[in-house]
Amino acid sequence: MLELRKDIFADERDDNLKEIGKGTQRQDMLGHVTGTSSYFNDHQLQGMLHLKVVRSTQPHARIRRIDTTEAERSAGVRRIIRGADVPVNLNTLLSLINFGKDDEPSLAVDKVRYKGEPIVAIVADSEREAFEAIAKVKVDYEPLPAVFDVEDALKPGAPVVNETYPKNTFTYHETYDHQRLRFGDVDAALATADHVLEQRYQMSPIEHAPTETNGAIAAPDTNGRYIVYTSTQALFFSVDTCSKILDVPSNTFHFIGGTVGGGFGGKVDTLTEPLAILGAMLTGRPVRYVFGREEEMQYGPPRGAERIFIKDGVMRDGRLVARKIRCYFDSGAYTRLSSYAAVKCAAHLPGPYTIPNVYGDVYCVFTNRTPATAMRGFGVTAMDFAIECQMDKLAHLVGMDPMEFRILNAYRDGDMKAHRREAKNTALIECVQVAAEKAKWPLREEFKRASSRKDGGGSRAIIPPTPTDSSRARSTTPAQQRTSYDRLPPAVTREPPREPPPPAPPPSPRPAAPSHGATRFSSVFGTRRR
């Protein structure tokens, strides 16, 4: 077993893992409370120029003509930068790890796909002169039909947002238009459930609103290198992205990250560094490119909107027997990180609950909205919100206490997850018990005695026969009993939950796991753990 050489860092950190209940001082705390922490924007370099961009006023339009004549004659202007000046204008962040296709230009050339998309960059002696110059740039647009809703974007005849993905969905492994999870026969289980509850949940885009906006300062150094002071949360991603876009070796750059003045996921997209460096390359002087507050709020990448449909089958005694989920991630006009969010979401289904039949479809959809990015658990947070709201409604529907309902359906050690991996080190039951105790929430004795280490495995560890989608399409499903959440809950006696009947024996021999060809994001495929 690998032993970590903790002695190497003994003077920097204490790895006794006993932090809970103690007051621990962050390394950067003194700088923050005394106002001496150094941020990228604290570097005032001699001869520094300022870069600002002309942004699209249209959500979707063809660019007929860009006239920069007046801007070129404007006072203080040192350089006009257009898409043709960017060595490699198309990029997507995760292409660095061979995930996705290059689909987003640094500066738009022929089309704009969201309101606020950068078109022209202007480098001037001062911020004011840069702003005055961009106001003089004239862009002639031919407006095109736009789509702003994920389900509308998937309808036949919808406007194509991003020609790299003409179906308006991200393509996984060059084959699939969504992430898919199949475990057991959901339709058959729903048909036999005592109650079926279907609900819709919506998460709107959320702006990170950091105190410090996105920005970077690039300055020529000796030997043809460039120093870059940046607010990025992903220093090495930013270095490699700039290397790719500017078509130079990564050791051309010396990136200095320092303290980030608020990120929360909104500073991983490398939005300002490439143009700041290109401005320094073309002028031979330091160039500062910083978002204004309006740019940060309106055009900086938000957490993407998510729409989730959950259809659950539950028995009268509270046992969940089926869960069917359809989820749409609004990626905006370009991929950024939303394709990864969909993978994380599929890996999280069906939540921390043992459900013998699970069906999930998760789509990354393109619309003419601001491209979305990471934010604090993106891909999981909204799904957790939807699942837990659903659990409360289901508990109400069958007349169970919501805490006891969760304990009844929680993973236990040895259970089989819908991803065909055994549940280990589970602790939801204990967490619910402690929460109930702290809140003075009464639980019946059998639920107080429940344990994540007991009653798992066995029949709960079997992988059920799972019909393929093609066979499902050919079969006919009996009419389902649909129960509305708005109805009064049925009167039930609060008896201890019945043990589920033993399922059919597993097929023999056990089929081999399918080969997906995926080498990353293995929370779904099991090839790499996060």
C-alpha positions in Angstrom: 0.0 0.0 0.0 1.3 3.5 -0.9 2.6 5.5 2.0 2.5 9.2 1.7 5.7 11.0 2.8 3.9 13.4 5.3 7.2 14.4 6.8 8.0 16.4 3.6 5.2 18.8 4.4 5.3 18.5 8.2 6.2 22.2 8.6 3.3 23.3 6.3 0.3 21.3 7.5 -0.9 18.9 10.1 -2.6 15.8 8.7 -4.0 14.4 11.9 -7.5 14.9 10.4 -9.0 16.2 13.6 -10.3 19.5 12.5 -13.9 19.2 13.4 -14.8 21.4 16.4 -11.5 23.3 16.3 -10.7 26.8 15.2 -8.3 26.5 12.3 -6.6 29.5 10.8 -6.5 29.6 7.0 -3.1 30.4 5.5 -4.4 33.5 3.7 -6.6 34.8 6.6 -4.2 37.4 7.9 -3.8 39.0 4.4 -7.5 39.1 4.0 -8.3 40.8 7.4 -5.5 43.3 7.1 -6.1 44.1 3.4 -2.7 43.0 2.3 -3.6 40.0 0.2 -2.3 40.4 -3.4 -4.8 40.0 -6.3 -4.0 40.0 -10.0 -5.4 43.5 -10.4 -3.0 44.9 -7.9 -0.2 44.8 -10.4 0.2 48.2 -12.0 2.8 47.8 -14.8 4.5 50.6 -16.6 3.1 51.3 -20.0 0.1 49.1 -19.4 -2.6 49.2 -22.1 -6.3 48.3 -21.6 -8.4 45.8 -23.6 -12.2 45.9 -24.0 -14.5 44.0 -26.4 -17.4 44.8 -28.7 -20.2 42.4 -27.7 -23.1 41.2 -29.8 -26.4 43.0 -29.3 -28.2 40.0 -30.9 -28.9 36.5 -29.5 -28.5 34.9 -32.9 -27.4 36.6 -36.1 -25.2 36.3 -39.1 -22.5 39.0 -39.2 -22.7 40.8 -42.5 -20.0 43.4 -41.9 -17.8 44.8 -39.2 -16.7 48.4 -39.7 -13.8 49.5 -37.4 -12.7 52.5 -39.4 -13.8 55.1 -36.9 -12.5 53.1 -34.0 -9.1 52.8 -35.6 -8.9 56.6 -35.7 -10.1 57.0 -32.1 -7.7 58.6 -29.6 -5.4 56.2 -27.7 -6.2 53.1 -29.8 -3.1 50.9 -30.3 -4.6 47.8 -31.9 -7.9 46.3 -33.2 -8.1 42.5 -32.8 -10.6 40.5 -34.8 -11.2 36.8 -35.1 -8.8 36.4 -38.0 -6.0 37.6 -35.7 -6.5 34.8 -33.3 -4.2 31.9 -34.3 -6.6 29.1 -33.3 -9.9 30.8 -32.9 -12.1 27.8 -32.0 -11.7 26.0 -28.7 -13.6 24.2 -25.9 -12.0 23.8 -22.5 -12.4 20.0 -22.1 -10.8 19.3 -25.5 -7.6 19.4 -23.5 -8.6 16.0 -22.1 -10.1 14.8 -25.4 -13.7 15.4 -24.4 -15.8 17.3 -26.9 -15.2 19.3 -30.0 -13.9 22.8 -30.5 -17.0 24.9 -30.9 -16.5 28.4 -29.3 -14.6 31.2 -31.0 -12.5 33.7 -28.9 -13.9 36.3 -31.2 -17.0 35.7 -33.4 -16.4 35.8 -37.2 -19.4 34.8 -39.2 -22.2 34.4 -36.6 -23.1 35.3 -33.0 -25.0 32.8 -31.0 -25.8 34.6 -27.7 -26.3 38.2 -26.7 -23.0 39.5 -25.4 -20.7 37.2 -27.5 -17.3 38.9 -28.1 -16.7 40.1 -31.7 -13.9 42.7 -31.7 -11.2 43.5 -29.1 -9.7 47.0 -28.9 -6.4 47.8 -27.1 -6.0 51.4 -26.0 -4.0 53.6 -23.7 -6.7 53.8 -21.1 -10.0 52.1 -20.2 -12.0 55.3 -21.2 -10.3 55.4 -24.6 -11.0 51.7 -25.1 -14.7 52.2 -24.2 -15.0 55.2 -26.5 -13.4 53.2 -29.4 -15.7 50.2 -29.0 -18.7 52.5 -29.2 -17.6 53.5 -32.7 -17.4 49.9 -34.1 -20.4 49.2 -36.4 -21.6 45.6 -36.8 -24.2 44.8 -39.4 -26.3 41.9 -38.4 -28.8 39.6 -40.2 -31.0 38.4 -37.3 -31.7 34.7 -37.2 -34.4 32.7 -35.3 -33.3 32.0 -31.7 -34.3 29.3 -29.2 -34.1 29.8 -25.5 -35.8 26.8 -24.0 -34.2 23.3 -23.8 -37.2 21.4 -24.9 -38.0 23.7 -27.7 -34.3 23.3 -28.9 -34.9 19.6 -29.3 -38.1 19.9 -31.4 -37.9 19.1 -35.1 -37.2 22.2 -37.1 -35.7 24.1 -34.2 -33.0 26.7 -35.0 -29.5 25.2 -35.0 -27.6 27.0 -32.3 -24.2 25.6 -32.7 -23.3 24.0 -36.1 -20.7 21.8 -34.4 -23.6 20.0 -32.8 -26.5 20.3 -35.3 -29.0 18.4 -33.2 -28.6 21.0 -30.4 -27.3 18.3 -28.1 -23.7 17.4 -27.1 -22.4 14.2 -28.6 -20.8 11.6 -26.2 -18.2 9.2 -27.6 -19.1 10.5 -31.1 -22.3 8.4 -30.9 -24.8 9.3 -28.2 -26.8 12.5 -27.9 -27.3 12.1 -24.1 -26.2 10.2 -21.0 -28.2 7.1 -20.4 -28.8 4.8 -17.4 -30.9 1.6 -17.5 -31.3 -0.7 -14.5 -34.2 -3.2 -14.4 -37.6 -2.9 -16.1 -38.9 0.5 -15.1 -42.1 0.4 -17.2 -43.2 -2.9 -15.8 -42.5 -1.8 -12.2 -44.4 1.4 -12.7 -47.4 -0.6 -14.0 -47.5 -2.7 -10.8 -46.8 0.2 -8.3 -49.6 1.2 -5.9 -48.9 4.9 -6.7 -47.1 6.7 -9.5 -46.0 10.3 -9.0 -44.6 12.4 -11.8 -43.3 15.9 -11.1 -41.3 18.7 -12.9 -38.5 20.7 -11.3 -36.7 23.7 -12.6 -33.4 25.4 -11.7 -32.8 28.8 -13.2 -29.4 30.1 -14.2 -27.4 31.6 -11.2 -24.7 34.3 -11.5 -21.7 33.7 -9.2 -21.4 37.4 -8.4 -17.8 37.4 -7.2 -16.4 40.5 -5.6 -13.5 40.4 -8.0 -14.6 40.1 -11.6 -12.9 37.9 -14.2 -9.7 39.4 -15.5 -6.0 39.0 -16.4 -2.9 41.1 -17.1 -0.3 39.9 -19.6 3.1 41.4 -19.9 6.1 40.6 -22.3 9.0 39.1 -20.5 12.5 38.2 -21.7 13.3 35.5 -24.2 9.9 35.8 -25.9 8.0 34.7 -22.8 4.9 36.3 -21.2 4.0 36.8 -17.5 0.3 36.5 -16.9 -1.4 37.6 -13.7 -4.8 36.1 -13.5 -7.9 35.4 -11.4 -8.3 31.9 -12.8 -9.4 29.0 -10.6 -7.8 26.5 -13.0 -4.2 27.6 -13.5 -3.0 24.7 -15.5 -6.2 24.5 -17.7 -5.6 28.2 -18.4 -2.0 27.7 -19.4 -2.8 24.9 -21.8 -5.9 26.7 -23.2 -3.8 29.8 -24.0 -1.1 27.6 -25.5 -3.6 26.0 -27.8 -5.5 29.2 -28.8 -2.3 31.2 -29.4 -0.5 28.2 -31.0 2.7 28.5 -28.9 4.4 26.1 -26.4 3.0 26.2 -22.9 6.4 27.2 -21.5 6.0 30.5 -23.4 3.9 31.6 -20.4 4.6 32.2 -16.7 1.2 32.2 -15.1 0.8 33.7 -11.6 -2.5 32.9 -10.0 -2.3 34.1 -6.4 -5.5 34.9 -4.5 -8.9 34.5 -6.2 -11.4 37.2 -5.2 -14.3 34.8 -5.3 -14.8 32.1 -7.9 -17.3 29.4 -6.9 -16.7 27.7 -10.3 -17.1 30.9 -12.4 -13.4 31.4 -13.1 -12.5 28.1 -14.8 -13.3 29.0 -18.4 -10.2 31.0 -19.4 -12.2 34.0 -20.8 -9.7 36.9 -20.5 -6.2 35.4 -20.6 -5.9 34.5 -24.3 -7.0 38.0 -25.5 -4.8 39.8 -22.9 -1.8 37.7 -24.0 -2.6 38.3 -27.7 -2.8 42.0 -27.1 0.6 41.9 -25.4 2.0 39.9 -28.3 0.7 42.4 -30.9 1.6 45.6 -29.1 4.8 44.5 -27.2 3.4 46.1 -24.0 1.5 44.9 -20.9 -2.3 44.5 -21.5 -5.0 44.4 -18.9 -8.4 42.8 -19.7 -10.9 42.9 -16.8 -14.7 42.4 -16.9 -16.7 45.3 -15.7 -19.5 44.5 -13.3 -22.2 44.6 -16.0 -20.1 42.2 -18.2 -19.7 39.9 -15.2 -23.4 39.8 -14.4 -24.8 39.7 -17.9 -22.1 37.9 -20.0 -20.0 36.0 -17.5 -20.9 32.3 -17.4 -23.6 31.4 -14.9 -24.6 28.1 -13.4 -26.7 26.6 -16.2 -30.5 26.2 -16.0 -31.7 22.6 -15.4 -35.1 21.0 -16.0 -35.8 17.7 -14.4 -38.8 15.3 -14.7 -39.1 12.6 -12.1 -41.6 9.7 -12.3 -41.6 7.4 -9.3 -43.5 4.2 -8.5 -44.0 3.5 -4.8 -45.8 0.8 -2.9 -48.3 1.5 -0.1 -45.7 0.4 2.5 -43.3 3.1 1.3 -40.9 1.0 -0.8 -39.7 2.7 -4.0 -39.9 0.2 -6.8 -39.1 2.4 -9.9 -37.7 5.8 -10.7 -37.7 7.3 -14.2 -35.8 10.6 -14.7 -35.4 12.9 -17.7 -33.1 15.9 -17.2 -32.0 18.8 -19.5 -28.9 20.9 -18.9 -29.1 24.3 -20.7 -25.5 24.7 -21.9 -26.2 28.0 -23.6 -24.6 28.6 -27.0 -21.4 26.6 -26.4 -20.2 23.5 -24.5 -17.9 24.9 -21.8 -18.4 22.4 -18.9 -22.1 21.5 -19.2 -21.2 18.3 -21.0 -19.4 17.2 -17.9 -22.2 18.3 -15.7 -24.5 15.9 -17.5 -22.1 13.0 -16.9 -21.9 13.9 -13.2 -25.7 14.0 -13.0 -26.1 10.6 -14.6 -23.5 9.2 -12.2 -25.6 10.6 -9.3 -28.9 8.9 -10.2 -31.0 7.8 -8.4 -29.7 9.6 -5.4 -28.7 7.7 -2.2 -31.6 5.2 -2.4 -31.9 1.6 -3.3 -34.4 1.4 -6.1 -34.6 -1.9 -8.1 -35.6 -0.3 -11.4 -34.0 3.0 -12.6 -34.2 4.7 -16.0 -32.4 8.0 -16.7 -31.9 10.2 -19.7 -29.7 13.3 -19.2 -29.2 15.8 -22.1 -26.7 18.6 -22.5 -28.7 21.1 -24.8 -27.6 24.1 -26.7 -29.7 27.3 -26.7 -29.1 31.0 -27.6 -28.3 31.9 -24.0 -25.0 32.8 -22.3 -22.8 29.7 -22.1 -23.0 28.1 -18.7 -20.1 26.8 -16.5 -19.2 25.2 -13.2 -20.8 26.3 -9.9 -20.5 24.5 -6.6 -21.6 20.9 -7.3 -23.0 21.6 -10.7 -24.6 18.5 -12.2 -25.5 17.2 -8.7 -27.0 20.1 -6.8 -30.2 20.6 -8.8 -30.8 16.9 -9.1 -30.4 16.5 -5.3 -32.9 19.4 -4.9 -35.4 17.6 -7.2 -34.9 14.1 -5.7 -35.3 15.3 -2.1 -38.4 17.4 -3.0 -39.8 14.2 -4.6 -39.0 12.1 -1.6 -41.0 14.5 0.6 -44.0 14.3 -1.7 -43.8 10.6 -1.9 -43.7 10.2 1.9 -46.8 12.5 2.1 -48.5 10.4 -0.6 -48.2 7.1 1.2 -48.8 8.6 4.7 -45.2 8.1 6.0 -43.0 10.3 8.1 -40.4 11.8 5.6 -37.5 10.8 7.8 -38.7 7.2 8.1 -39.4 7.1 4.4 -35.8 8.0 3.7 -34.4 5.4 6.2 -36.6 2.7 4.6 -35.3 3.4 1.1 -31.7 4.4 1.9 -28.6 2.5 0.6 -27.3 -0.2 2.9 -23.8 -1.7 2.6 -23.9 -4.4 0.0 -26.8 -3.0 -2.0 -26.4 -2.9 -5.8 -26.5 0.7 -7.2 -28.2 1.4 -10.5 -24.7 1.8 -12.0 -23.9 -1.8 -11.1 -21.5 -1.0 -8.4 -21.8 -2.3 -4.8 -22.7 0.3 -2.2 -20.0 0.6 0.5 -19.5 2.7 3.6 -23.0 4.0 3.4 -24.3 6.3 6.2 -27.5 8.0 5.1 -29.5 6.1 7.7 -27.2 7.3 10.5 -27.2 10.8 9.2 -31.0 10.9 9.2 -31.1 9.4 12.7 -28.7 12.1 14.1 -30.6 14.9 12.3 -33.9 13.7 13.7 -32.3 13.5 17.2 -30.9 17.0 17.0 -34.2 18.4 15.7 -36.2 16.4 18.3 -38.0 14.7 15.5 -39.7 11.6 16.7 -38.8 8.3 15.0 -40.4 4.9 15.6 -38.2 2.4 17.4 -37.6 0.2 14.3 -36.3 3.2 12.4 -34.1 4.2 15.4 -32.6 0.7 15.4 -32.0 0.7 11.6 -28.4 0.6 10.4 -26.6 1.1 7.1 -24.6 -2.1 8.0 -27.6 -4.3 8.4 -30.1 -5.8 6.0 -28.2 -4.9 2.8 -26.9 -7.1 0.1 -28.6 -10.5 -0.5 -31.6 -10.0 -2.7 -30.8 -6.3 -2.8 -27.5 -6.9 -4.4 -28.9 -8.6 -7.5 -28.6 -7.0 -10.9 -32.1 -7.3 -12.4 -32.8 -8.2 -16.1 -32.8 -5.0 -18.0 -34.6 -4.7 -21.4 -32.9 -2.8 -24.1 -34.5 0.3 -25.5 -35.3 -1.5 -28.8 -37.3 -4.2 -27.0 -39.0 -1.7 -24.8 -40.2 0.2 -27.9 -41.8 -3.0 -29.3 -43.5 -4.0 -26.1 -46.8 -2.7 -24.9 -47.1 -1.4 -21.4 -50.3 -2.0 -19.4 -52.3 1.1 -18.4 -50.7 2.7 -15.3 -52.5 3.9 -12.2 -51.4 7.6 -11.9 -51.7 9.2 -8.5 -51.8 13.0 -8.2 -49.8 14.6 -5.5 -52.6 17.0 -4.8 -54.9 14.2 -3.6 -55.3 13.6 0.1 -52.9 10.8 1.3 -54.6 7.5 1.8 -55.3 6.3 5.4 -52.7 3.7 6.3 -51.8 2.0 9.4 -48.2 2.7 10.6 -46.9 -0.8 10.6 -43.3 -1.8 10.2 -42.4 -2.0 6.6 -42.8 -5.3 4.9 -39.8 -7.0 3.5 -39.9 -7.0 -0.3 -40.6 -10.3 -2.0 -37.5 -12.2 -3.2 -36.7 -11.2 -6.7 -36.1 -13.6 -9.6 -32.6 -15.2 -9.5 -30.0 -13.4 -11.5 -29.3 -14.6 -15.0 -26.5 -17.0 -15.4 -23.8 -16.5 -16.5 -23.6 -12.9 -15.6 -23.2 -10.8 -18.7 -20.0 -8.9 -19.1 -20.0 -5.2 -18.6 -20.4 -3.2 -21.8 -17.4 -1.4 -23.2 -18.2 2.3 -23.5 -14.8 3.4 -24.7 -14.8 6.1 -22.0 -11.5 6.9 -20.3 -12.7 9.8 -18.2 -15.5 10.8 -15.9 -15.8 7.3 -14.6 -18.2 8.0 -11.9 -20.5 6.5 -14.5 -18.2 3.9 -16.1 -15.8 3.0 -13.2 -12.6 3.8 -15.0 -11.4 6.6 -12.8 -12.6 7.7 -9.4 -13.0 11.4 -8.4 
